């Protein structure tokens, strides 16, 4: 509860009745309607983070050839984009499904190679809406 005080939230305000008191019915509407996160909407921060992670993986593969999931897990963490192992696996699955990388299991590691389409994104020659655009050379 708001301890009996009602506040303006955004452009909506409480109404004042004839006797000078604020009506409380608008605040619950604002708090339950506009201020809650929609369950079926992706978190914008997570989408941006995944976009940057995908870009950095493709750029790293373009510069260094092949890599593995553990290497990119550590490297993304070192540059402030560290995912969980599960999130990185899901991101690699998405990159592979969309044809930007190929992977294979070797000695407990997931070896990653960029495809031609992945290299095109790393070189900023093409782009997709869910991967942050690389800076052209």
DAGI-V271840 format. One line per field, one symbol per residue. ss: DSSP state (H for helix, E for strand, L for the rest). A space follows every 50 residues. Layout:
# DAGI-V271840
ss = ???
This chain:
# DAGI-V271840
ss = LLLLLLLLELLELLLELLLLLELLHHHHHHHHHLLLLLLLLLLHHHHHHH HHHHHHHHHHHHHHLEEEHHHHHHHHHHLLLLLLHHHHHHHHHHHHHLLL EEEEEELLEEEEEELHHHHHHHLLLLLLLLLLLLLLL
